[in-house]
Amino acid sequence: MKMESEVVAPKAGKISAINAKQGDTVETDHVILEIAD
Amino acid sequence: MKPFIANAPKPAPSVVTGSTAAGTASAASAVAHTSTNNGHGSNTPEKVGPYNFEVEVNQKSYKVAVHELVAPGAPAARVGSAAPAKPSARSLDRPGKGTNKSGSGSGEVKAPMHGVVKELLVGVGDAVTSGQKTPDFSKP
């Protein structure tokens, strides 16, 4: 079964880094985005 | 297989907690009705209560009264006190389907599971609000 999940921002801020691109396979707890204040 | 023995002695529960509003309210008031079996040098446990509970089993409601046996001089456990119950670590309330709030305020958006980043919905420098959908994630 294919599962889809929406990942949401834990806080407000500006995206400071993106550590994955569309189509990338990532492991659990891989930091996809970093949000700066 | 363990044989079933009718009328086998069972250990009495030490603490019975109530969860219904009716049970909690009546139990709180029942605490005030502690028996006064003291001062006679007797070691017989004091009977505290009754604590009234409403128990639901298979959608059928039962009213039960529970008495606590307390050693003379010992404080009662205050079953069903008016203090609100502490929520359990594993709450049954779950977030919305497929929604994963990662990091809990840390500023990192982590992958909730091994999977593929289906779509990145934001770019570097974009302003986001708390709870905003960022990447779309799917499990292969």
Backbone of each chain as nested JSON, in Angstrom:
{
  "chains": [
    {"id": "A", "residues": [
      {"number": 1, "name": "MET", "atoms": {"N": [0.845, -1.186, 0.0], "CA": [0.0, 0.0, 0.0], "C": [0.887, 1.245, 0.0]}},
      {"number": 2, "name": "LYS", "atoms": {"N": [0.542, 2.173, -0.856], "CA": [1.325, 3.403, -0.927], "C": [0.734, 4.405, 0.059]}},
      {"number": 3, "name": "MET", "atoms": {"N": [1.603, 4.908, 0.928], "CA": [1.142, 5.85, 1.943], "C": [1.631, 7.235, 1.61]}},
      {"number": 4, "name": "GLU", "atoms": {"N": [0.764, 8.203, 1.754], "CA": [1.189, 9.589, 1.541], "C": [1.058, 10.356, 2.835]}},
      {"number": 5, "name": "SER", "atoms": {"N": [1.995, 11.257, 3.041], "CA": [1.985, 12.014, 4.275], "C": [2.343, 13.458, 3.978]}},
      {"number": 6, "name": "GLU", "atoms": {"N": [1.595, 14.35, 4.58], "CA": [1.935, 15.768, 4.447], "C": [2.799, 16.128, 5.638]}},
      {"number": 7, "name": "VAL", "atoms": {"N": [3.947, 16.709, 5.366], "CA": [4.823, 17.128, 6.46], "C": [4.646, 18.626, 6.601]}},
      {"number": 8, "name": "VAL", "atoms": {"N": [4.408, 19.065, 7.813], "CA": [4.13, 20.48, 8.017], "C": [5.245, 21.16, 8.831]}},
      {"number": 9, "name": "ALA", "atoms": {"N": [5.314, 22.457, 8.678], "CA": [6.333, 23.244, 9.38], "C": [6.035, 23.255, 10.875]}},
      {"number": 10, "name": "PRO", "atoms": {"N": [7.035, 22.968, 11.709], "CA": [6.791, 22.957, 13.157], "C": [6.69, 24.358, 13.747]}},
      {"number": 11, "name": "LYS", "atoms": {"N": [7.203, 25.348, 13.02], "CA": [7.116, 26.729, 13.526], "C": [7.158, 27.703, 12.345]}},
      {"number": 12, "name": "ALA", "atoms": {"N": [6.837, 28.938, 12.63], "CA": [6.88, 29.962, 11.591], "C": [8.318, 30.433, 11.404]}},
      {"number": 13, "name": "GLY", "atoms": {"N": [8.652, 30.848, 10.222], "CA": [9.996, 31.351, 9.953], "C": [10.295, 31.354, 8.475]}},
      {"number": 14, "name": "LYS", "atoms": {"N": [11.582, 31.384, 8.174], "CA": [11.987, 31.372, 6.773], "C": [12.777, 30.108, 6.501]}},
      {"number": 15, "name": "ILE", "atoms": {"N": [12.565, 29.528, 5.345], "CA": [13.303, 28.32, 4.977], "C": [14.773, 28.706, 4.775]}},
      {"number": 16, "name": "SER", "atoms": {"N": [15.629, 28.117, 5.592], "CA": [17.058, 28.454, 5.483], "C": [17.826, 27.413, 4.673]}},
      {"number": 17, "name": "ALA", "atoms": {"N": [17.345, 26.202, 4.635], "CA": [18.035, 25.164, 3.858], "C": [17.07, 24.077, 3.447]}},
      {"number": 18, "name": "ILE", "atoms": {"N": [17.327, 23.536, 2.293], "CA": [16.549, 22.385, 1.822], "C": [17.555, 21.278, 1.537]}},
      {"number": 19, "name": "ASN", "atoms": {"N": [17.399, 20.173, 2.224], "CA": [18.38, 19.088, 2.138], "C": [17.905, 17.904, 1.306]}},
      {"number": 20, "name": "ALA", "atoms": {"N": [16.902, 18.103, 0.535], "CA": [16.427, 17.031, -0.348], "C": [15.755, 17.687, -1.546]}},
      {"number": 21, "name": "LYS", "atoms": {"N": [15.704, 16.959, -2.627], "CA": [14.978, 17.494, -3.776], "C": [13.865, 16.531, -4.18]}},
      {"number": 22, "name": "GLN", "atoms": {"N": [13.021, 17.025, -5.014], "CA": [11.874, 16.229, -5.435], "C": [12.328, 14.885, -6.006]}},
      {"number": 23, "name": "GLY", "atoms": {"N": [11.749, 13.826, -5.542], "CA": [12.084, 12.489, -6.032], "C": [13.14, 11.778, -5.214]}},
      {"number": 24, "name": "ASP", "atoms": {"N": [13.763, 12.49, -4.294], "CA": [14.786, 11.87, -3.435], "C": [14.158, 10.862, -2.473]}},
      {"number": 25, "name": "THR", "atoms": {"N": [14.885, 9.772, -2.269], "CA": [14.472, 8.821, -1.239], "C": [15.234, 9.175, 0.032]}},
      {"number": 26, "name": "VAL", "atoms": {"N": [14.504, 9.33, 1.109], "CA": [15.137, 9.722, 2.378], "C": [14.773, 8.722, 3.47]}},
      {"number": 27, "name": "GLU", "atoms": {"N": [15.644, 8.687, 4.461], "CA": [15.414, 7.795, 5.597], "C": [14.575, 8.518, 6.656]}},
      {"number": 28, "name": "THR", "atoms": {"N": [14.049, 7.768, 7.58], "CA": [13.275, 8.334, 8.696], "C": [14.137, 9.352, 9.444]}},
      {"number": 29, "name": "ASP", "atoms": {"N": [13.551, 10.471, 9.767], "CA": [14.191, 11.561, 10.524], "C": [15.26, 12.314, 9.737]}},
      {"number": 30, "name": "HIS", "atoms": {"N": [15.34, 12.071, 8.442], "CA": [16.238, 12.878, 7.624], "C": [15.682, 14.307, 7.627]}},
      {"number": 31, "name": "VAL", "atoms": {"N": [16.557, 15.283, 7.868], "CA": [16.1, 16.678, 7.91], "C": [15.922, 17.159, 6.471]}},
      {"number": 32, "name": "ILE", "atoms": {"N": [14.681, 17.345, 6.09], "CA": [14.381, 17.765, 4.719], "C": [14.526, 19.285, 4.592]}},
      {"number": 33, "name": "LEU", "atoms": {"N": [14.0, 19.983, 5.563], "CA": [14.041, 21.453, 5.527], "C": [14.507, 22.0, 6.861]}},
      {"number": 34, "name": "GLU", "atoms": {"N": [15.151, 23.145, 6.797], "CA": [15.493, 23.835, 8.038], "C": [14.824, 25.202, 8.012]}},
      {"number": 35, "name": "ILE", "atoms": {"N": [14.234, 25.543, 9.127], "CA": [13.523, 26.82, 9.224], "C": [14.228, 27.72, 10.225]}},
      {"number": 36, "name": "ALA", "atoms": {"N": [14.591, 28.908, 9.762], "CA": [15.217, 29.89, 10.666], "C": [14.156, 30.878, 11.115]}},
      {"number": 37, "name": "ASP", "atoms": {"N": [14.393, 31.491, 12.254], "CA": [13.42, 32.464, 12.791], "C": [13.378, 33.728, 11.938]}}
    ]},
    {"id": "B", "residues": [
      {"number": 1, "name": "MET", "atoms": {"N": [-3.568, -26.068, 29.385], "CA": [-4.581, -25.043, 29.624], "C": [-4.931, -25.024, 31.125]}},
      {"number": 2, "name": "LYS", "atoms": {"N": [-5.108, -23.82, 31.625], "CA": [-5.403, -23.638, 33.041], "C": [-6.89, -23.907, 33.284]}},
      {"number": 3, "name": "PRO", "atoms": {"N": [-7.241, -24.819, 34.226], "CA": [-8.671, -25.094, 34.439], "C": [-9.365, -23.929, 35.114]}},
      {"number": 4, "name": "PHE", "atoms": {"N": [-10.609, -23.735, 34.747], "CA": [-11.401, -22.668, 35.352], "C": [-11.999, -23.176, 36.656]}},
      {"number": 5, "name": "ILE", "atoms": {"N": [-11.76, -22.466, 37.726], "CA": [-12.289, -22.869, 39.033], "C": [-13.301, -21.825, 39.462]}},
      {"number": 6, "name": "ALA", "atoms": {"N": [-14.536, -22.279, 39.593], "CA": [-15.596, -21.348, 40.003], "C": [-15.375, -20.926, 41.439]}},
      {"number": 7, "name": "ASN", "atoms": {"N": [-15.699, -19.67, 41.736], "CA": [-15.602, -19.098, 43.074], "C": [-14.173, -19.118, 43.632]}},
      {"number": 8, "name": "ALA", "atoms": {"N": [-13.176, -19.128, 42.739], "CA": [-11.796, -19.058, 43.212], "C": [-11.546, -17.685, 43.803]}},
      {"number": 9, "name": "PRO", "atoms": {"N": [-10.798, -17.613, 44.89], "CA": [-10.553, -16.294, 45.492], "C": [-9.719, -15.425, 44.559]}},
      {"number": 10, "name": "LYS", "atoms": {"N": [-10.127, -14.205, 44.449], "CA": [-9.411, -13.262, 43.593], "C": [-8.857, -12.149, 44.457]}},
      {"number": 11, "name": "PRO", "atoms": {"N": [-7.665, -11.644, 44.1], "CA": [-7.131, -10.523, 44.886], "C": [-7.98, -9.274, 44.663]}},
      {"number": 12, "name": "ALA", "atoms": {"N": [-8.246, -8.576, 45.729], "CA": [-9.039, -7.357, 45.619], "C": [-8.21, -6.264, 44.985]}},
      {"number": 13, "name": "PRO", "atoms": {"N": [-8.809, -5.476, 44.084], "CA": [-8.051, -4.371, 43.488], "C": [-7.71, -3.336, 44.549]}},
      {"number": 14, "name": "SER", "atoms": {"N": [-6.487, -2.854, 44.519], "CA": [-6.068, -1.902, 45.542], "C": [-6.627, -0.517, 45.283]}},
      {"number": 15, "name": "VAL", "atoms": {"N": [-6.633, -0.121, 44.017], "CA": [-7.134, 1.208, 43.681], "C": [-8.028, 1.076, 42.471]}},
      {"number": 16, "name": "VAL", "atoms": {"N": [-9.182, 1.642, 42.563], "CA": [-10.095, 1.68, 41.422], "C": [-10.265, 3.134, 41.057]}},
      {"number": 17, "name": "THR", "atoms": {"N": [-9.993, 3.461, 39.824], "CA": [-10.13, 4.854, 39.421], "C": [-11.361, 5.008, 38.559]}},
      {"number": 18, "name": "GLY", "atoms": {"N": [-12.014, 6.118, 38.72], "CA": [-13.196, 6.404, 37.923], "C": [-12.877, 7.405, 36.853]}},
      {"number": 19, "name": "SER", "atoms": {"N": [-13.551, 7.308, 35.744], "CA": [-13.275, 8.252, 34.673], "C": [-14.498, 9.04, 34.257]}},
      {"number": 20, "name": "THR", "atoms": {"N": [-15.651, 8.581, 34.615], "CA": [-16.824, 9.316, 34.176], "C": [-17.022, 10.535, 35.051]}},
      {"number": 21, "name": "ALA", "atoms": {"N": [-17.673, 11.506, 34.481], "CA": [-17.9, 12.745, 35.227], "C": [-18.743, 12.456, 36.468]}},
      {"number": 22, "name": "ALA", "atoms": {"N": [-19.74, 11.617, 36.311], "CA": [-20.615, 11.313, 37.445], "C": [-19.84, 10.604, 38.544]}},
      {"number": 23, "name": "GLY", "atoms": {"N": [-19.002, 9.677, 38.133], "CA": [-18.224, 8.918, 39.104], "C": [-17.255, 9.803, 39.844]}},
      {"number": 24, "name": "THR", "atoms": {"N": [-16.604, 10.693, 39.133], "CA": [-15.617, 11.571, 39.754], "C": [-16.296, 12.51, 40.738]}},
      {"number": 25, "name": "ALA", "atoms": {"N": [-17.42, 13.07, 40.33], "CA": [-18.088, 14.042, 41.182], "C": [-18.573, 13.388, 42.469]}},
      {"number": 26, "name": "SER", "atoms": {"N": [-19.209, 12.227, 42.316], "CA": [-19.735, 11.6, 43.517], "C": [-18.618, 11.041, 44.375]}},
      {"number": 27, "name": "ALA", "atoms": {"N": [-17.523, 10.592, 43.734], "CA": [-16.404, 10.072, 44.505], "C": [-15.758, 11.183, 45.313]}},
      {"number": 28, "name": "ALA", "atoms": {"N": [-15.681, 12.369, 44.733], "CA": [-15.065, 13.483, 45.437], "C": [-15.87, 13.835, 46.674]}},
      {"number": 29, "name": "SER", "atoms": {"N": [-17.18, 13.789, 46.533], "CA": [-17.999, 14.12, 47.693], "C": [-17.959, 13.002, 48.714]}},
      {"number": 30, "name": "ALA", "atoms": {"N": [-17.771, 11.78, 48.238], "CA": [-17.759, 10.636, 49.145], "C": [-16.538, 10.642, 50.05]}},
      {"number": 31, "name": "VAL", "atoms": {"N": [-15.469, 11.284, 49.63], "CA": [-14.251, 11.316, 50.43], "C": [-14.521, 11.963, 51.783]}},
      {"number": 32, "name": "ALA", "atoms": {"N": [-15.425, 12.902, 51.778], "CA": [-15.734, 13.6, 53.02], "C": [-16.433, 12.681, 54.025]}},
      {"number": 33, "name": "HIS", "atoms": {"N": [-17.027, 11.594, 53.536], "CA": [-17.786, 10.706, 54.417], "C": [-16.917, 9.574, 54.948]}},
      {"number": 34, "name": "THR", "atoms": {"N": [-15.766, 9.888, 55.395], "CA": [-14.899, 8.843, 55.925], "C": [-15.456, 8.372, 57.251]}},
      {"number": 35, "name": "SER", "atoms": {"N": [-15.341, 7.084, 57.478], "CA": [-15.867, 6.559, 58.734], "C": [-14.922, 6.938, 59.863]}},
      {"number": 36, "name": "THR", "atoms": {"N": [-15.431, 6.942, 61.025], "CA": [-14.637, 7.401, 62.165], "C": [-14.409, 6.259, 63.136]}},
      {"number": 37, "name": "ASN", "atoms": {"N": [-13.872, 5.193, 62.65], "CA": [-13.605, 4.041, 63.499], "C": [-12.177, 4.142, 64.039]}},
      {"number": 38, "name": "ASN", "atoms": {"N": [-11.974, 5.07, 64.923], "CA": [-10.637, 5.21, 65.493], "C": [-10.728, 5.498, 66.993]}},
      {"number": 39, "name": "GLY", "atoms": {"N": [-9.582, 5.417, 67.638], "CA": [-9.543, 5.749, 69.043], "C": [-9.946, 4.61, 69.957]}},
      {"number": 40, "name": "HIS", "atoms": {"N": [-10.201, 3.42, 69.391], "CA": [-10.586, 2.284, 70.221], "C": [-9.498, 1.225, 70.28]}},
      {"number": 41, "name": "GLY", "atoms": {"N": [-8.312, 1.545, 69.728], "CA": [-7.211, 0.598, 69.779], "C": [-7.402, -0.595, 68.868]}},
      {"number": 42, "name": "SER", "atoms": {"N": [-8.366, -0.533, 68.011], "CA": [-8.644, -1.654, 67.127], "C": [-7.765, -1.576, 65.881]}},
      {"number": 43, "name": "ASN", "atoms": {"N": [-7.328, -2.731, 65.376], "CA": [-6.531, -2.772, 64.161], "C": [-7.376, -3.067, 62.926]}},
      {"number": 44, "name": "THR", "atoms": {"N": [-8.665, -3.11, 63.097], "CA": [-9.525, -3.35, 61.937], "C": [-9.453, -2.159, 60.992]}},
      {"number": 45, "name": "PRO", "atoms": {"N": [-9.327, -2.464, 59.709], "CA": [-9.214, -1.354, 58.768], "C": [-10.489, -0.526, 58.715]}},
      {"number": 46, "name": "GLU", "atoms": {"N": [-10.286, 0.754, 58.489], "CA": [-11.431, 1.648, 58.367], "C": [-12.005, 1.525, 56.968]}},
      {"number": 47, "name": "LYS", "atoms": {"N": [-13.291, 1.639, 56.902], "CA": [-13.98, 1.57, 55.622], "C": [-14.212, 2.998, 55.147]}},
      {"number": 48, "name": "VAL", "atoms": {"N": [-13.615, 3.355, 54.048], "CA": [-13.75, 4.712, 53.512], "C": [-14.615, 4.651, 52.268]}},
      {"number": 49, "name": "GLY", "atoms": {"N": [-15.459, 5.618, 52.158], "CA": [-16.312, 5.654, 50.98], "C": [-17.779, 5.644, 51.375]}},
      {"number": 50, "name": "PRO", "atoms": {"N": [-18.673, 5.181, 50.596], "CA": [-18.42, 4.542, 49.307], "C": [-18.084, 5.543, 48.2]}},
      {"number": 51, "name": "TYR", "atoms": {"N": [-17.298, 5.081, 47.272], "CA": [-17.019, 5.833, 46.061], "C": [-17.956, 5.285, 44.991]}},
      {"number": 52, "name": "ASN", "atoms": {"N": [-18.72, 6.144, 44.436], "CA": [-19.702, 5.695, 43.44], "C": [-19.161, 5.876, 42.032]}},
      {"number": 53, "name": "PHE", "atoms": {"N": [-19.262, 4.86, 41.252], "CA": [-18.79, 4.899, 39.869], "C": [-19.881, 4.383, 38.951]}},
      {"number": 54, "name": "GLU", "atoms": {"N": [-19.799, 4.853, 37.753], "CA": [-20.667, 4.316, 36.73], "C": [-19.75, 3.634, 35.725]}},
      {"number": 55, "name": "VAL", "atoms": {"N": [-19.948, 2.369, 35.54], "CA": [-19.083, 1.587, 34.664], "C": [-19.885, 1.156, 33.451]}},
      {"number": 56, "name": "GLU", "atoms": {"N": [-19.289, 1.31, 32.287], "CA": [-19.984, 0.905, 31.074], "C": [-19.307, -0.319, 30.494]}},
      {"number": 57, "name": "VAL", "atoms": {"N": [-20.052, -1.384, 30.354], "CA": [-19.539, -2.624, 29.77], "C": [-20.46, -3.013, 28.629]}},
      {"number": 58, "name": "ASN", "atoms": {"N": [-19.876, -3.126, 27.464], "CA": [-20.657, -3.483, 26.258], "C": [-21.889, -2.599, 26.107]}},
      {"number": 59, "name": "GLN", "atoms": {"N": [-21.667, -1.296, 26.198], "CA": [-22.722, -0.281, 26.057], "C": [-23.828, -0.418, 27.119]}},
      {"number": 60, "name": "LYS", "atoms": {"N": [-23.56, -1.163, 28.165], "CA": [-24.522, -1.296, 29.244], "C": [-23.934, -0.605, 30.474]}},
      {"number": 61, "name": "SER", "atoms": {"N": [-24.722, 0.235, 31.11], "CA": [-24.226, 1.029, 32.221], "C": [-24.531, 0.366, 33.554]}},
      {"number": 62, "name": "TYR", "atoms": {"N": [-23.516, 0.299, 34.414], "CA": [-23.693, -0.274, 35.746], "C": [-23.241, 0.754, 36.779]}},
      {"number": 63, "name": "LYS", "atoms": {"N": [-23.998, 0.874, 37.854], "CA": [-23.59, 1.758, 38.946], "C": [-22.967, 0.892, 40.025]}},
      {"number": 64, "name": "VAL", "atoms": {"N": [-21.741, 1.213, 40.4], "CA": [-21.061, 0.421, 41.422], "C": [-20.578, 1.342, 42.543]}},
      {"number": 65, "name": "ALA", "atoms": {"N": [-20.577, 0.818, 43.752], "CA": [-20.066, 1.551, 44.906], "C": [-18.849, 0.79, 45.429]}},
      {"number": 66, "name": "VAL", "atoms": {"N": [-17.77, 1.506, 45.648], "CA": [-16.521, 0.887, 46.074], "C": [-16.131, 1.458, 47.431]}},
      {"number": 67, "name": "HIS", "atoms": {"N": [-15.79, 0.585, 48.347], "CA": [-15.302, 1.017, 49.666], "C": [-13.806, 0.758, 49.73]}},
      {"number": 68, "name": "GLU", "atoms": {"N": [-13.091, 1.671, 50.313], "CA": [-11.661, 1.484, 50.482], "C": [-11.388, 1.082, 51.927]}},
      {"number": 69, "name": "LEU", "atoms": {"N": [-10.551, 0.077, 52.097], "CA": [-10.187, -0.348, 53.451], "C": [-8.818, 0.245, 53.779]}},
      {"number": 70, "name": "VAL", "atoms": {"N": [-8.802, 1.094, 54.765], "CA": [-7.58, 1.812, 55.119], "C": [-7.176, 1.444, 56.546]}},
      {"number": 71, "name": "ALA", "atoms": {"N": [-5.889, 1.214, 56.746], "CA": [-5.383, 0.922, 58.086], "C": [-5.645, 2.127, 58.986]}},
      {"number": 72, "name": "PRO", "atoms": {"N": [-5.936, 1.899, 60.26], "CA": [-6.23, 3.028, 61.151], "C": [-5.1, 4.05, 61.167]}},
      {"number": 73, "name": "GLY", "atoms": {"N": [-5.448, 5.29, 60.949], "CA": [-4.455, 6.364, 60.971], "C": [-3.832, 6.646, 59.622]}},
      {"number": 74, "name": "ALA", "atoms": {"N": [-3.924, 5.705, 58.687], "CA": [-3.325, 5.916, 57.367], "C": [-4.244, 6.78, 56.519]}},
      {"number": 75, "name": "PRO", "atoms": {"N": [-3.645, 7.626, 55.66], "CA": [-4.503, 8.464, 54.821], "C": [-5.157, 7.638, 53.716]}},
      {"number": 76, "name": "ALA", "atoms": {"N": [-6.353, 8.031, 53.344], "CA": [-7.049, 7.343, 52.248], "C": [-6.397, 7.722, 50.93]}},
      {"number": 77, "name": "ALA", "atoms": {"N": [-6.543, 6.847, 49.969], "CA": [-5.92, 7.085, 48.66], "C": [-6.662, 8.138, 47.856]}},
      {"number": 78, "name": "ARG", "atoms": {"N": [-7.803, 8.552, 48.327], "CA": [-8.65, 9.526, 47.634], "C": [-8.914, 9.081, 46.199]}},
      {"number": 79, "name": "VAL", "atoms": {"N": [-9.541, 7.96, 46.107], "CA": [-9.904, 7.434, 44.787], "C": [-10.841, 8.406, 44.111]}},
      {"number": 80, "name": "GLY", "atoms": {"N": [-10.565, 8.679, 42.859], "CA": [-11.445, 9.538, 42.069], "C": [-11.471, 10.956, 42.578]}},
      {"number": 81, "name": "SER", "atoms": {"N": [-10.32, 11.479, 42.999], "CA": [-10.278, 12.837, 43.504], "C": [-10.652, 13.823, 42.42]}},
      {"number": 82, "name": "ALA", "atoms": {"N": [-10.975, 15.02, 42.853], "CA": [-11.449, 16.018, 41.91], "C": [-10.356, 16.509, 40.973]}},
      {"number": 83, "name": "ALA", "atoms": {"N": [-9.094, 16.213, 41.279], "CA": [-8.009, 16.665, 40.409], "C": [-8.136, 16.006, 39.036]}},
      {"number": 84, "name": "PRO", "atoms": {"N": [-7.923, 16.773, 37.977], "CA": [-8.076, 16.184, 36.647], "C": [-7.019, 15.122, 36.39]}},
      {"number": 85, "name": "ALA", "atoms": {"N": [-7.403, 14.113, 35.696], "CA": [-6.475, 13.023, 35.375], "C": [-5.4, 13.512, 34.432]}},
      {"number": 86, "name": "LYS", "atoms": {"N": [-4.198, 13.019, 34.655], "CA": [-3.081, 13.379, 33.796], "C": [-3.238, 12.628, 32.472]}},
      {"number": 87, "name": "PRO", "atoms": {"N": [-3.136, 13.307, 31.353], "CA": [-3.289, 12.584, 30.098], "C": [-2.171, 11.571, 29.912]}},
      {"number": 88, "name": "SER", "atoms": {"N": [-2.511, 10.46, 29.36], "CA": [-1.501, 9.414, 29.177], "C": [-0.522, 9.811, 28.09]}},
      {"number": 89, "name": "ALA", "atoms": {"N": [0.655, 9.214, 28.179], "CA": [1.682, 9.537, 27.187], "C": [1.22, 9.135, 25.788]}},
      {"number": 90, "name": "ARG", "atoms": {"N": [0.507, 8.026, 25.714], "CA": [0.021, 7.581, 24.411], "C": [-1.433, 7.984, 24.276]}},
      {"number": 91, "name": "SER", "atoms": {"N": [-1.629, 9.173, 23.815], "CA": [-2.978, 9.659, 23.669], "C": [-3.649, 8.993, 22.482]}},
      {"number": 92, "name": "LEU", "atoms": {"N": [-4.949, 8.805, 22.618], "CA": [-5.681, 8.224, 21.495], "C": [-6.0, 9.273, 20.448]}},
      {"number": 93, "name": "ASP", "atoms": {"N": [-5.888, 10.54, 20.834], "CA": [-6.121, 11.598, 19.858], "C": [-4.959, 11.618, 18.89]}},
      {"number": 94, "name": "ARG", "atoms": {"N": [-5.282, 11.478, 17.667], "CA": [-4.222, 11.484, 16.663], "C": [-4.37, 12.71, 15.788]}},
      {"number": 95, "name": "PRO", "atoms": {"N": [-3.241, 13.207, 15.264], "CA": [-3.353, 14.334, 14.362], "C": [-4.091, 13.931, 13.092]}},
      {"number": 96, "name": "GLY", "atoms": {"N": [-4.407, 14.92, 12.3], "CA": [-5.126, 14.67, 11.054], "C": [-4.431, 13.646, 10.19]}},
      {"number": 97, "name": "LYS", "atoms": {"N": [-5.203, 12.972, 9.389], "CA": [-4.688, 11.875, 8.577], "C": [-3.499, 12.327, 7.742]}},
      {"number": 98, "name": "GLY", "atoms": {"N": [-2.417, 11.63, 7.874], "CA": [-1.248, 11.878, 7.038], "C": [-0.521, 13.165, 7.358]}},
      {"number": 99, "name": "THR", "atoms": {"N": [-0.857, 13.799, 8.449], "CA": [-0.179, 15.047, 8.787], "C": [0.899, 14.76, 9.819]}},
      {"number": 100, "name": "ASN", "atoms": {"N": [2.074, 15.286, 9.589], "CA": [3.171, 15.021, 10.507], "C": [3.857, 16.328, 10.853]}},
      {"number": 101, "name": "LYS", "atoms": {"N": [3.701, 16.723, 12.099], "CA": [4.345, 17.948, 12.568], "C": [5.673, 17.522, 13.173]}},
      {"number": 102, "name": "SER", "atoms": {"N": [6.721, 17.691, 12.442], "CA": [8.004, 17.182, 12.919], "C": [8.798, 18.232, 13.667]}},
      {"number": 103, "name": "GLY", "atoms": {"N": [9.664, 17.78, 14.516], "CA": [10.576, 18.679, 15.206], "C": [9.99, 19.391, 16.402]}},
      {"number": 104, "name": "SER", "atoms": {"N": [8.71, 19.541, 16.482], "CA": [7.987, 20.25, 17.545], "C": [8.688, 21.551, 17.953]}},
      {"number": 105, "name": "GLY", "atoms": {"N": [8.784, 22.469, 16.987], "CA": [9.325, 23.786, 17.281], "C": [10.82, 23.903, 17.119]}},
      {"number": 106, "name": "SER", "atoms": {"N": [11.488, 22.85, 16.672], "CA": [12.939, 22.884, 16.577], "C": [13.421, 23.624, 15.331]}},
      {"number": 107, "name": "GLY", "atoms": {"N": [12.56, 23.775, 14.339], "CA": [12.97, 24.428, 13.105], "C": [13.467, 23.448, 12.066]}},
      {"number": 108, "name": "GLU", "atoms": {"N": [13.368, 22.17, 12.362], "CA": [13.768, 21.16, 11.386], "C": [12.537, 20.394, 10.934]}},
      {"number": 109, "name": "VAL", "atoms": {"N": [12.425, 20.222, 9.658], "CA": [11.335, 19.409, 9.122], "C": [11.943, 18.074, 8.735]}},
      {"number": 110, "name": "LYS", "atoms": {"N": [11.553, 17.04, 9.467], "CA": [12.158, 15.722, 9.27], "C": [11.205, 14.782, 8.538]}},
      {"number": 111, "name": "ALA", "atoms": {"N": [11.789, 13.804, 7.862], "CA": [10.992, 12.788, 7.185], "C": [10.33, 11.905, 8.227]}},
      {"number": 112, "name": "PRO", "atoms": {"N": [9.006, 11.73, 8.171], "CA": [8.322, 10.914, 9.179], "C": [8.587, 9.429, 9.012]}},
      {"number": 113, "name": "MET", "atoms": {"N": [9.062, 9.047, 7.856], "CA": [9.32, 7.625, 7.57], "C": [10.249, 7.537, 6.374]}},
      {"number": 114, "name": "HIS", "atoms": {"N": [10.723, 6.354, 6.119], "CA": [11.533, 6.125, 4.928], "C": [10.6, 6.298, 3.734]}},
      {"number": 115, "name": "GLY", "atoms": {"N": [10.988, 7.129, 2.784], "CA": [10.105, 7.339, 1.64], "C": [10.677, 8.321, 0.646]}},
      {"number": 116, "name": "VAL", "atoms": {"N": [9.814, 8.726, -0.252], "CA": [10.229, 9.598, -1.356], "C": [9.603, 10.979, -1.174]}},
      {"number": 117, "name": "VAL", "atoms": {"N": [10.432, 12.005, -1.4], "CA": [9.926, 13.373, -1.377], "C": [9.167, 13.565, -2.687]}},
      {"number": 118, "name": "LYS", "atoms": {"N": [7.865, 13.621, -2.556], "CA": [7.019, 13.686, -3.759], "C": [7.053, 15.085, -4.373]}},
      {"number": 119, "name": "GLU", "atoms": {"N": [6.956, 16.067, -3.518], "CA": [6.948, 17.444, -4.019], "C": [7.403, 18.393, -2.924]}},
      {"number": 120, "name": "LEU", "atoms": {"N": [8.3, 19.275, -3.264], "CA": [8.71, 20.305, -2.297], "C": [7.854, 21.529, -2.566]}},
      {"number": 121, "name": "LEU", "atoms": {"N": [7.164, 21.957, -1.58], "CA": [6.191, 23.029, -1.786], "C": [6.737, 24.408, -1.432]}},
      {"number": 122, "name": "VAL", "atoms": {"N": [7.977, 24.452, -0.969], "CA": [8.593, 25.729, -0.589], "C": [10.027, 25.782, -1.121]}},
      {"number": 123, "name": "GLY", "atoms": {"N": [10.569, 26.953, -1.141], "CA": [11.953, 27.13, -1.576], "C": [12.742, 27.861, -0.513]}},
      {"number": 124, "name": "VAL", "atoms": {"N": [14.064, 27.917, -0.685], "CA": [14.921, 28.612, 0.278], "C": [14.536, 30.099, 0.293]}},
      {"number": 125, "name": "GLY", "atoms": {"N": [14.379, 30.628, 1.493], "CA": [14.016, 32.033, 1.643], "C": [12.519, 32.26, 1.777]}},
      {"number": 126, "name": "ASP", "atoms": {"N": [11.742, 31.232, 1.487], "CA": [10.281, 31.368, 1.606], "C": [9.875, 31.476, 3.075]}},
      {"number": 127, "name": "ALA", "atoms": {"N": [8.903, 32.308, 3.328], "CA": [8.365, 32.416, 4.683], "C": [7.279, 31.365, 4.86]}},
      {"number": 128, "name": "VAL", "atoms": {"N": [7.334, 30.678, 5.987], "CA": [6.305, 29.665, 6.272], "C": [5.672, 29.954, 7.628]}},
      {"number": 129, "name": "THR", "atoms": {"N": [4.477, 29.467, 7.779], "CA": [3.793, 29.602, 9.062], "C": [3.749, 28.229, 9.735]}},
      {"number": 130, "name": "SER", "atoms": {"N": [3.576, 28.26, 11.029], "CA": [3.515, 26.996, 11.781], "C": [2.331, 26.167, 11.292]}},
      {"number": 131, "name": "GLY", "atoms": {"N": [2.598, 24.937, 10.963], "CA": [1.547, 24.036, 10.493], "C": [1.359, 24.039, 8.988]}},
      {"number": 132, "name": "GLN", "atoms": {"N": [2.134, 24.891, 8.312], "CA": [2.018, 24.955, 6.849], "C": [2.604, 23.695, 6.229]}},
      {"number": 133, "name": "LYS", "atoms": {"N": [1.926, 23.204, 5.229], "CA": [2.378, 22.01, 4.507], "C": [3.669, 22.371, 3.772]}},
      {"number": 134, "name": "THR", "atoms": {"N": [4.703, 21.607, 3.97], "CA": [5.977, 21.904, 3.311], "C": [6.307, 20.868, 2.216]}},
      {"number": 135, "name": "PRO", "atoms": {"N": [6.896, 19.725, 2.531], "CA": [7.017, 18.748, 1.447], "C": [5.867, 17.749, 1.472]}},
      {"number": 136, "name": "ASP", "atoms": {"N": [5.549, 17.227, 0.324], "CA": [4.606, 16.123, 0.202], "C": [5.461, 14.872, 0.191]}},
      {"number": 137, "name": "PHE", "atoms": {"N": [5.105, 13.928, 0.975], "CA": [5.969, 12.786, 1.224], "C": [5.189, 11.507, 0.945]}},
      {"number": 138, "name": "SER", "atoms": {"N": [5.808, 10.554, 0.319], "CA": [5.103, 9.289, 0.096], "C": [6.017, 8.112, 0.362]}},
      {"number": 139, "name": "LYS", "atoms": {"N": [5.409, 7.044, 0.809], "CA": [6.154, 5.808, 1.085], "C": [6.067, 4.936, -0.157]}},
      {"number": 140, "name": "PRO", "atoms": {"N": [7.216, 4.472, -0.646], "CA": [7.162, 3.684, -1.875], "C": [6.516, 2.322, -1.67]}}
    ]}
  ]
}
